[in-house]
Amino acid sequence: MHELLALVGITMALGLGAASPGPSFVMVAREAVAASRLNAFAAALGMGLGGVLFAAAALLGLQAMFQAVPLAYLLLKVLGGLYLTYLGYRIYRGACAPLAVTLTGAAAARPLRRSFLLGLTTQLSNPKTAIVYASVFASFLPAAVSWSLAVGLVLCVFVVEFGWYAIVAALLSAPAPRRAYLHYKSAIDRLAGAIMIGLGIRLVNSAAQS
């Protein structure tokens, strides 16, 4: 019973965190409107796997390792921030580039593997997520975590991360959002790129101030 309550509490806490806007949301949303629903689902799958990796790392004591070696955490934050800034720059730079469309008017699909890797690397670009997971786990989990609870926890993390971004993918890949994106592509891409750059700079700045 206590393990079930812990799973429910952790799932609710992580669900609220996943729904908050950030680089992951921006990336999945752009894949949905600029590529295809399948591409956005592939990106969401990458998000889910990234969440699983962070959850496993948190269970294995990543937070304790970061506390013992603060430089490792700072380095990961800087690298993650630089990666987000790079992604934002690429999006911003390509804002005025024409988008290939199919005969039906839909955007031409990109390789699904590329979208999956983009989702995975975007998720992993912020090591703070692992710290959030570790903090949430510490708040709800008992001192001794059974294998069944650990497996259930990892599955819940995947369902939360993939499920939320799959919903985003399904909603934003509908015809109306796609048409709006194609019409306002330049402005939307500039805004998305600027947001990603801002989030990347913020992550690097937080590392510099630590």
C-alpha positions in Angstrom: 0.0 0.0 0.0 2.8 2.4 0.9 4.6 1.6 -2.4 1.4 2.3 -4.4 0.9 5.7 -2.6 4.5 6.5 -3.3 4.1 5.7 -7.0 0.9 7.8 -7.2 2.6 10.8 -5.5 5.7 10.7 -7.7 3.6 10.3 -10.9 1.5 13.4 -10.0 4.6 15.4 -9.1 6.4 14.5 -12.3 3.3 15.0 -14.4 3.0 18.6 -13.2 6.7 19.1 -14.0 6.4 17.6 -17.5 3.5 19.9 -18.3 5.4 23.1 -17.6 6.8 24.8 -20.7 10.5 24.3 -21.5 12.9 23.3 -24.3 11.3 19.8 -24.6 7.9 21.3 -25.2 9.2 23.7 -27.8 11.1 21.0 -29.6 8.1 18.5 -29.7 5.7 21.3 -30.8 8.0 22.3 -33.6 8.4 18.7 -34.8 4.6 18.3 -34.8 3.9 21.4 -36.9 7.0 21.4 -39.1 7.4 17.7 -39.8 4.7 15.2 -39.1 2.7 13.5 -36.3 4.9 10.5 -36.5 8.0 12.6 -36.2 6.6 14.3 -33.1 5.7 10.9 -31.6 9.2 9.8 -32.3 10.5 12.8 -30.5 8.1 12.1 -27.6 9.5 8.6 -27.5 13.0 10.1 -27.1 11.7 12.2 -24.3 10.3 9.1 -22.6 13.6 7.3 -22.9 15.5 10.3 -21.6 13.2 10.4 -18.6 13.8 6.7 -17.9 17.6 7.3 -18.0 17.3 10.2 -15.6 15.0 8.1 -13.3 17.5 5.2 -13.3 20.3 7.6 -12.6 18.4 9.2 -9.7 17.7 5.8 -8.2 21.4 4.8 -8.5 22.4 7.9 -6.6 23.3 10.5 -9.2 22.4 13.3 -6.9 24.9 12.0 -4.3 27.6 11.8 -7.0 26.9 15.4 -8.1 27.2 16.5 -4.4 30.5 14.7 -4.0 31.8 16.1 -7.4 30.2 19.5 -7.9 32.4 20.1 -11.0 30.7 17.3 -12.8 27.3 18.8 -12.4 28.5 22.2 -13.4 30.1 20.8 -16.5 27.0 18.9 -17.5 24.9 22.1 -17.0 27.3 24.1 -19.2 27.3 21.5 -22.0 23.5 21.1 -21.8 23.1 24.9 -22.0 25.4 25.2 -25.0 23.6 22.4 -26.8 20.2 24.1 -26.3 21.7 27.4 -27.5 23.1 25.6 -30.6 19.6 24.1 -31.3 18.0 27.5 -30.9 20.6 29.1 -33.2 19.9 26.5 -35.9 16.1 27.0 -35.7 16.5 30.8 -35.7 18.9 30.7 -38.6 16.6 28.6 -40.7 13.5 30.7 -40.0 13.3 32.1 -43.5 14.2 28.9 -45.3 11.3 27.4 -47.3 9.8 24.2 -45.9 9.3 21.3 -48.3 5.7 20.2 -48.5 3.9 17.2 -50.0 1.3 17.4 -52.7 -1.4 17.4 -50.0 0.1 20.6 -48.4 1.6 18.8 -45.4 5.2 19.3 -44.5 7.5 16.6 -45.8 8.4 14.1 -43.0 11.9 13.9 -41.7 13.6 10.6 -40.7 12.0 9.3 -37.6 15.4 8.4 -36.1 16.5 12.0 -36.3 13.4 13.1 -34.4 13.9 10.4 -31.8 17.5 11.4 -31.2 16.5 15.1 -31.1 14.0 14.3 -28.4 16.4 12.2 -26.4 19.3 14.7 -26.6 17.0 17.6 -25.7 15.8 15.8 -22.7 19.3 14.8 -21.6 20.6 18.3 -22.2 19.4 19.5 -18.8 21.0 17.5 -15.9 18.8 19.5 -13.5 16.0 17.1 -14.5 17.9 14.3 -12.7 18.2 16.4 -9.6 14.5 17.1 -9.7 13.8 13.4 -10.1 16.1 12.6 -7.2 14.4 15.2 -5.0 10.9 13.9 -5.8 12.0 10.4 -5.2 13.5 11.3 -1.9 10.2 12.9 -0.8 8.1 9.9 -1.5 10.1 6.8 -1.5 10.9 4.6 1.5 14.5 4.1 2.7 14.6 0.7 1.1 13.4 0.5 -2.5 12.3 -2.9 -3.7 13.1 -4.1 -7.3 9.3 -4.1 -8.1 8.9 -0.5 -6.9 12.0 0.6 -8.9 10.7 -1.0 -12.1 7.2 0.4 -11.5 8.7 3.8 -10.9 10.7 3.7 -14.1 7.6 2.7 -16.1 5.6 5.5 -14.5 8.3 8.0 -15.5 8.2 6.8 -19.1 4.4 6.9 -19.2 4.4 10.5 -17.8 7.1 11.8 -20.1 6.0 10.0 -23.3 2.3 10.4 -22.6 2.4 14.2 -22.1 4.5 14.9 -25.2 2.4 12.4 -27.2 -0.6 14.5 -26.4 1.2 17.6 -27.5 2.2 15.9 -30.7 -1.3 14.8 -31.4 -2.9 18.2 -30.8 -0.3 20.3 -32.6 0.0 18.1 -35.7 -3.7 18.6 -36.6 -4.4 20.4 -39.9 -5.2 23.8 -38.3 -2.0 24.2 -36.3 0.0 23.0 -39.3 -1.5 25.5 -41.6 -0.9 28.3 -39.1 2.7 27.2 -38.8 3.3 27.1 -42.6 1.7 30.6 -42.9 3.7 32.2 -40.0 6.8 29.9 -40.2 9.4 32.7 -40.1 8.0 34.4 -37.0 7.3 31.1 -35.2 10.7 29.7 -35.9 12.4 33.0 -34.7 10.4 32.9 -31.5 11.1 29.2 -30.9 14.8 29.7 -31.7 14.9 32.7 -29.3 13.2 30.7 -26.5 15.7 27.8 -26.9 18.7 30.2 -27.0 17.3 32.0 -23.9 16.8 28.7 -22.0 20.3 27.6 -23.0 21.9 30.8 -21.8 19.9 30.6 -18.6 21.3 27.1 -17.9 24.9 28.2 -18.6 24.4 31.3 -16.4 23.0 29.2 -13.6 26.1 27.1 -13.7 28.3 30.2 -13.7 26.6 31.5 -10.6 26.8 28.2 -8.7 
